């Protein structure tokens, strides 16, 4: 498994701040304790603007009934 360097996400955060880009974390796979923290951003010590996690809430499926 590949991991980012220790300062990778802090540098991404500073670049986004510098240029006014929204940093979105897609925590579909790594959220809810799978990395030892509730969200991936906590493990890598940065604050995203938005966290998406819908698949984790719905268990990856949706029931459709006509």
Secondary structure, DSSP 8 states (H G I E B T S, - for coil): -----TTHHHHHHHHHHHHT---EEETTTTTTTTTSSSSHHHHTT---SEEE-HHHHHTT------
